[in-house]
Every structure is written in C-alpha cells, then in structure tokens.
Amino acid sequence: MTASQKGGTIYIGVTNDLARRMPEHKTGQGSSFASRYGVQRLVWYEGVFRHHRA
C-alpha cells in the first residue's frame, strides 16, 4: 500500500518484486493512477507466497 501523504490518497497493488516496483512508482512508470495522484510513499507491505492469498 502506498500513499500520497498522511490522510491522502492510497493505492493498493500486488507485485512480485517490491524493490523494482517502488522506483517505478517514484518515476511515474508504476501506474497512471499512482503517477496522477502522487502515491509514492510505501506505508504497508505484506509478503505472501501465492498472490491469490494477497
């Protein structure tokens, strides 16, 4: 889960490589939603082995 700021817009997504995904969001390549609303601050993550359990 990423957020734009405290009390701001949140974004929830699924990835298999968080270390790669976060820089993509910060440069505007992660998603059009994240780019539009500036949701670049990682506020929560949870590791799971199977994405259908996420």
MIZA-371019 format. One record per residue: residue in three letters; x, y, z of N, C-alpha, C in turn; residue number from 1. Coordinates in steps of 0.2 Angstrom, whole numbers, padded with zeros to 4 digits, always signed. Layout:
<rec><r>ALA</r><n_u>X</n_u><n_v>Y</n_v><n_w>Z</n_w><ca_u>X</ca_u><ca_v>Y</ca_v><ca_w>Z</ca_w><c_u>X</c_u><c_v>Y</c_v><c_w>Z</c_w><k>NUM</k></rec>
...
This chain:
<rec><r>MET</r><n_u>+0004</n_u><n_v>-0006</n_v><n_w>+0000</n_w><ca_u>+0000</ca_u><ca_v>+0000</ca_v><ca_w>+0000</ca_w><c_u>+0005</c_u><c_v>+0006</c_v><c_w>+0000</c_w><k>1</k></rec>
<rec><r>THR</r><n_u>+0003</n_u><n_v>+0011</n_v><n_w>-0004</n_w><ca_u>+0007</ca_u><ca_v>+0017</ca_v><ca_w>-0005</ca_w><c_u>+0002</c_u><c_v>+0023</c_v><c_w>-0004</c_w><k>2</k></rec>
<rec><r>ALA</r><n_u>+0004</n_u><n_v>+0028</n_v><n_w>-0002</n_w><ca_u>+0000</ca_u><ca_v>+0034</ca_v><ca_w>+0000</ca_w><c_u>+0004</c_u><c_v>+0040</c_v><c_w>-0003</c_w><k>3</k></rec>
<rec><r>SER</r><n_u>+0000</n_u><n_v>+0046</n_v><n_w>-0004</n_w><ca_u>+0002</ca_u><ca_v>+0052</ca_v><ca_w>-0006</ca_w><c_u>+0005</c_u><c_v>+0056</c_v><c_w>+0000</c_w><k>4</k></rec>
<rec><r>GLN</r><n_u>+0001</n_u><n_v>+0056</n_v><n_w>+0005</n_w><ca_u>+0003</ca_u><ca_v>+0059</ca_v><ca_w>+0011</ca_w><c_u>-0001</c_u><c_v>+0057</c_v><c_w>+0017</c_w><k>5</k></rec>
<rec><r>LYS</r><n_u>+0000</n_u><n_v>+0059</n_v><n_w>+0023</n_w><ca_u>-0004</ca_u><ca_v>+0057</ca_v><ca_w>+0029</ca_w><c_u>-0011</c_u><c_v>+0059</c_v><c_w>+0027</c_w><k>6</k></rec>
<rec><r>GLY</r><n_u>-0016</n_u><n_v>+0055</n_v><n_w>+0027</n_w><ca_u>-0023</ca_u><ca_v>+0057</ca_v><ca_w>+0026</ca_w><c_u>-0025</c_u><c_v>+0058</c_v><c_w>+0019</c_w><k>7</k></rec>
<rec><r>GLY</r><n_u>-0020</n_u><n_v>+0056</n_v><n_w>+0014</n_w><ca_u>-0021</ca_u><ca_v>+0057</ca_v><ca_w>+0007</ca_w><c_u>-0023</c_u><c_v>+0051</c_v><c_w>+0004</c_w><k>8</k></rec>
<rec><r>THR</r><n_u>-0022</n_u><n_v>+0051</n_v><n_w>-0003</n_w><ca_u>-0024</ca_u><ca_v>+0046</ca_v><ca_w>-0007</ca_w><c_u>-0020</c_u><c_v>+0040</c_v><c_w>-0006</c_w><k>9</k></rec>
<rec><r>ILE</r><n_u>-0023</n_u><n_v>+0034</n_v><n_w>-0006</n_w><ca_u>-0019</ca_u><ca_v>+0027</ca_v><ca_w>-0005</ca_w><c_u>-0020</c_u><c_v>+0023</c_v><c_w>-0012</c_w><k>10</k></rec>
<rec><r>TYR</r><n_u>-0015</n_u><n_v>+0019</n_v><n_w>-0013</n_w><ca_u>-0015</ca_u><ca_v>+0014</ca_v><ca_w>-0019</ca_w><c_u>-0013</c_u><c_v>+0007</c_v><c_w>-0016</c_w><k>11</k></rec>
<rec><r>ILE</r><n_u>-0017</n_u><n_v>+0002</n_v><n_w>-0018</n_w><ca_u>-0016</ca_u><ca_v>-0004</ca_v><ca_w>-0016</ca_w><c_u>-0014</c_u><c_v>-0008</c_v><c_w>-0022</c_w><k>12</k></rec>
<rec><r>GLY</r><n_u>-0009</n_u><n_v>-0012</n_v><n_w>-0022</n_w><ca_u>-0007</ca_u><ca_v>-0016</ca_v><ca_w>-0028</ca_w><c_u>-0004</c_u><c_v>-0022</c_v><c_w>-0026</c_w><k>13</k></rec>
<rec><r>VAL</r><n_u>-0002</n_u><n_v>-0027</n_v><n_w>-0031</n_w><ca_u>+0001</ca_u><ca_v>-0033</ca_v><ca_w>-0030</ca_w><c_u>+0007</c_u><c_v>-0033</c_v><c_w>-0035</c_w><k>14</k></rec>
<rec><r>THR</r><n_u>+0013</n_u><n_v>-0035</n_v><n_w>-0032</n_w><ca_u>+0019</ca_u><ca_v>-0036</ca_v><ca_w>-0036</ca_w><c_u>+0023</c_u><c_v>-0042</c_v><c_w>-0034</c_w><k>15</k></rec>
<rec><r>ASN</r><n_u>+0027</n_u><n_v>-0045</n_v><n_w>-0038</n_w><ca_u>+0032</ca_u><ca_v>-0050</ca_v><ca_w>-0036</ca_w><c_u>+0039</c_u><c_v>-0047</c_v><c_w>-0035</c_w><k>16</k></rec>
<rec><r>ASP</r><n_u>+0040</n_u><n_v>-0041</n_v><n_w>-0035</n_w><ca_u>+0046</ca_u><ca_v>-0038</ca_v><ca_w>-0035</ca_w><c_u>+0046</c_u><c_v>-0031</c_v><c_w>-0032</c_w><k>17</k></rec>
<rec><r>LEU</r><n_u>+0045</n_u><n_v>-0030</n_v><n_w>-0025</n_w><ca_u>+0044</ca_u><ca_v>-0023</ca_v><ca_w>-0022</ca_w><c_u>+0050</c_u><c_v>-0019</c_v><c_w>-0023</c_w><k>18</k></rec>
<rec><r>ALA</r><n_u>+0056</n_u><n_v>-0021</n_v><n_w>-0023</n_w><ca_u>+0062</ca_u><ca_v>-0017</ca_v><ca_w>-0024</ca_w><c_u>+0062</c_u><c_v>-0014</c_v><c_w>-0031</c_w><k>19</k></rec>
<rec><r>ARG</r><n_u>+0059</n_u><n_v>-0017</n_v><n_w>-0036</n_w><ca_u>+0059</ca_u><ca_v>-0015</ca_v><ca_w>-0043</ca_w><c_u>+0053</c_u><c_v>-0010</c_v><c_w>-0044</c_w><k>20</k></rec>
<rec><r>ARG</r><n_u>+0047</n_u><n_v>-0012</n_v><n_w>-0041</n_w><ca_u>+0041</ca_u><ca_v>-0008</ca_v><ca_w>-0042</ca_w><c_u>+0041</c_u><c_v>-0001</c_v><c_w>-0038</c_w><k>21</k></rec>
<rec><r>MET</r><n_u>+0044</n_u><n_v>+0000</n_v><n_w>-0033</n_w><ca_u>+0044</ca_u><ca_v>+0006</ca_v><ca_w>-0029</ca_w><c_u>+0047</c_u><c_v>+0012</c_v><c_w>-0033</c_w><k>22</k></rec>
<rec><r>PRO</r><n_u>+0053</n_u><n_v>+0010</n_v><n_w>-0036</n_w><ca_u>+0056</ca_u><ca_v>+0016</ca_v><ca_w>-0040</ca_w><c_u>+0052</c_u><c_v>+0017</c_v><c_w>-0047</c_w><k>23</k></rec>
<rec><r>GLU</r><n_u>+0049</n_u><n_v>+0012</n_v><n_w>-0049</n_w><ca_u>+0044</ca_u><ca_v>+0013</ca_v><ca_w>-0055</ca_w><c_u>+0039</c_u><c_v>+0018</c_v><c_w>-0053</c_w><k>24</k></rec>
<rec><r>HIS</r><n_u>+0036</n_u><n_v>+0018</n_v><n_w>-0047</n_w><ca_u>+0031</ca_u><ca_v>+0022</ca_v><ca_w>-0045</ca_w><c_u>+0034</c_u><c_v>+0029</c_v><c_w>-0044</c_w><k>25</k></rec>
<rec><r>LYS</r><n_u>+0040</n_u><n_v>+0030</n_v><n_w>-0041</n_w><ca_u>+0043</ca_u><ca_v>+0036</ca_v><ca_w>-0040</ca_w><c_u>+0044</c_u><c_v>+0040</c_v><c_w>-0046</c_w><k>26</k></rec>
<rec><r>THR</r><n_u>+0046</n_u><n_v>+0036</n_v><n_w>-0052</n_w><ca_u>+0047</ca_u><ca_v>+0040</ca_v><ca_w>-0058</ca_w><c_u>+0041</c_u><c_v>+0040</c_v><c_w>-0063</c_w><k>27</k></rec>
<rec><r>GLY</r><n_u>+0035</n_u><n_v>+0038</n_v><n_w>-0060</n_w><ca_u>+0029</ca_u><ca_v>+0039</ca_v><ca_w>-0064</ca_w><c_u>+0028</c_u><c_v>+0033</c_v><c_w>-0069</c_w><k>28</k></rec>
<rec><r>GLN</r><n_u>+0032</n_u><n_v>+0028</n_v><n_w>-0068</n_w><ca_u>+0031</ca_u><ca_v>+0022</ca_v><ca_w>-0073</ca_w><c_u>+0027</c_u><c_v>+0017</c_v><c_w>-0070</c_w><k>29</k></rec>
<rec><r>GLY</r><n_u>+0025</n_u><n_v>+0017</n_v><n_w>-0063</n_w><ca_u>+0022</ca_u><ca_v>+0012</ca_v><ca_w>-0060</ca_w><c_u>+0015</c_u><c_v>+0011</c_v><c_w>-0062</c_w><k>30</k></rec>
<rec><r>SER</r><n_u>+0011</n_u><n_v>+0016</n_v><n_w>-0062</n_w><ca_u>+0004</ca_u><ca_v>+0016</ca_v><ca_w>-0065</ca_w><c_u>+0002</c_u><c_v>+0023</c_v><c_w>-0066</c_w><k>31</k></rec>
<rec><r>SER</r><n_u>-0003</n_u><n_v>+0023</n_v><n_w>-0070</n_w><ca_u>-0006</ca_u><ca_v>+0030</ca_v><ca_w>-0072</ca_w><c_u>-0009</c_u><c_v>+0033</c_v><c_w>-0065</c_w><k>32</k></rec>
<rec><r>PHE</r><n_u>-0012</n_u><n_v>+0029</n_v><n_w>-0061</n_w><ca_u>-0016</ca_u><ca_v>+0031</ca_v><ca_w>-0055</ca_w><c_u>-0010</c_u><c_v>+0034</c_v><c_w>-0050</c_w><k>33</k></rec>
<rec><r>ALA</r><n_u>-0005</n_u><n_v>+0030</n_v><n_w>-0049</n_w><ca_u>+0000</ca_u><ca_v>+0032</ca_v><ca_w>-0044</ca_w><c_u>+0003</c_u><c_v>+0038</c_v><c_w>-0047</c_w><k>34</k></rec>
<rec><r>SER</r><n_u>+0005</n_u><n_v>+0039</n_v><n_w>-0053</n_w><ca_u>+0008</ca_u><ca_v>+0045</ca_v><ca_w>-0056</ca_w><c_u>+0003</c_u><c_v>+0051</c_v><c_w>-0055</c_w><k>35</k></rec>
<rec><r>ARG</r><n_u>-0003</n_u><n_v>+0050</n_v><n_w>-0057</n_w><ca_u>-0008</ca_u><ca_v>+0056</ca_v><ca_w>-0056</ca_w><c_u>-0009</c_u><c_v>+0058</c_v><c_w>-0049</c_w><k>36</k></rec>
<rec><r>TYR</r><n_u>-0009</n_u><n_v>+0054</n_v><n_w>-0044</n_w><ca_u>-0011</ca_u><ca_v>+0056</ca_v><ca_w>-0038</ca_w><c_u>-0005</c_u><c_v>+0056</c_v><c_w>-0033</c_w><k>37</k></rec>
<rec><r>GLY</r><n_u>+0001</n_u><n_v>+0055</n_v><n_w>-0036</n_w><ca_u>+0007</ca_u><ca_v>+0055</ca_v><ca_w>-0032</ca_w><c_u>+0008</c_u><c_v>+0051</c_v><c_w>-0026</c_w><k>38</k></rec>
<rec><r>VAL</r><n_u>+0005</n_u><n_v>+0045</n_v><n_w>-0027</n_w><ca_u>+0006</ca_u><ca_v>+0040</ca_v><ca_w>-0021</ca_w><c_u>+0012</c_u><c_v>+0036</c_v><c_w>-0022</c_w><k>39</k></rec>
<rec><r>GLN</r><n_u>+0017</n_u><n_v>+0039</n_v><n_w>-0019</n_w><ca_u>+0024</ca_u><ca_v>+0036</ca_v><ca_w>-0019</ca_w><c_u>+0027</c_u><c_v>+0034</c_v><c_w>-0012</c_w><k>40</k></rec>
<rec><r>ARG</r><n_u>+0023</n_u><n_v>+0035</n_v><n_w>-0007</n_w><ca_u>+0026</ca_u><ca_v>+0033</ca_v><ca_w>+0000</ca_w><c_u>+0024</c_u><c_v>+0026</c_v><c_w>+0002</c_w><k>41</k></rec>
<rec><r>LEU</r><n_u>+0028</n_u><n_v>+0022</n_v><n_w>+0003</n_w><ca_u>+0026</ca_u><ca_v>+0015</ca_v><ca_w>+0005</ca_w><c_u>+0024</c_u><c_v>+0015</c_v><c_w>+0012</c_w><k>42</k></rec>
<rec><r>VAL</r><n_u>+0018</n_u><n_v>+0013</n_v><n_w>+0014</n_w><ca_u>+0016</ca_u><ca_v>+0013</ca_v><ca_w>+0021</ca_w><c_u>+0014</c_u><c_v>+0006</c_v><c_w>+0023</c_w><k>43</k></rec>
<rec><r>TRP</r><n_u>+0014</n_u><n_v>+0001</n_v><n_w>+0019</n_w><ca_u>+0012</ca_u><ca_v>-0006</ca_v><ca_w>+0022</ca_w><c_u>+0014</c_u><c_v>-0011</c_v><c_w>+0016</c_w><k>44</k></rec>
<rec><r>TYR</r><n_u>+0017</n_u><n_v>-0016</n_v><n_w>+0018</n_w><ca_u>+0018</ca_u><ca_v>-0022</ca_v><ca_w>+0013</ca_w><c_u>+0017</c_u><c_v>-0028</c_v><c_w>+0017</c_w><k>45</k></rec>
<rec><r>GLU</r><n_u>+0015</n_u><n_v>-0033</n_v><n_w>+0014</n_w><ca_u>+0015</ca_u><ca_v>-0040</ca_v><ca_w>+0017</ca_w><c_u>+0017</c_u><c_v>-0045</c_v><c_w>+0012</c_w><k>46</k></rec>
<rec><r>GLY</r><n_u>+0021</n_u><n_v>-0049</n_v><n_w>+0014</n_w><ca_u>+0024</ca_u><ca_v>-0055</ca_v><ca_w>+0009</ca_w><c_u>+0019</c_u><c_v>-0061</c_v><c_w>+0010</c_w><k>47</k></rec>
<rec><r>VAL</r><n_u>+0018</n_u><n_v>-0063</n_v><n_w>+0004</n_w><ca_u>+0014</ca_u><ca_v>-0069</ca_v><ca_w>+0003</ca_w><c_u>+0017</c_u><c_v>-0074</c_v><c_w>-0002</c_w><k>48</k></rec>
<rec><r>PHE</r><n_u>+0016</n_u><n_v>-0080</n_v><n_w>-0002</n_w><ca_u>+0019</ca_u><ca_v>-0085</ca_v><ca_w>-0007</ca_w><c_u>+0014</c_u><c_v>-0086</c_v><c_w>-0013</c_w><k>49</k></rec>
<rec><r>ARG</r><n_u>+0008</n_u><n_v>-0085</n_v><n_w>-0012</n_w><ca_u>+0003</ca_u><ca_v>-0085</ca_v><ca_w>-0018</ca_w><c_u>-0001</c_u><c_v>-0079</c_v><c_w>-0018</c_w><k>50</k></rec>
<rec><r>HIS</r><n_u>-0001</n_u><n_v>-0076</n_v><n_w>-0024</n_w><ca_u>-0004</ca_u><ca_v>-0070</ca_v><ca_w>-0025</ca_w><c_u>-0012</c_u><c_v>-0070</c_v><c_w>-0024</c_w><k>51</k></rec>
<rec><r>HIS</r><n_u>-0015</n_u><n_v>-0076</n_v><n_w>-0025</n_w><ca_u>-0022</ca_u><ca_v>-0076</ca_v><ca_w>-0023</ca_w><c_u>-0024</c_u><c_v>-0076</c_v><c_w>-0016</c_w><k>52</k></rec>
<rec><r>ARG</r><n_u>-0019</n_u><n_v>-0076</n_v><n_w>-0012</n_w><ca_u>-0020</ca_u><ca_v>-0075</ca_v><ca_w>-0004</ca_w><c_u>-0019</c_u><c_v>-0068</c_v><c_w>-0002</c_w><k>53</k></rec>
<rec><r>ALA</r><n_u>-0016</n_u><n_v>-0064</n_v><n_w>-0007</n_w><ca_u>-0015</ca_u><ca_v>-0057</ca_v><ca_w>-0005</ca_w><c_u>-0021</c_u><c_v>-0053</c_v><c_w>-0004</c_w><k>54</k></rec>
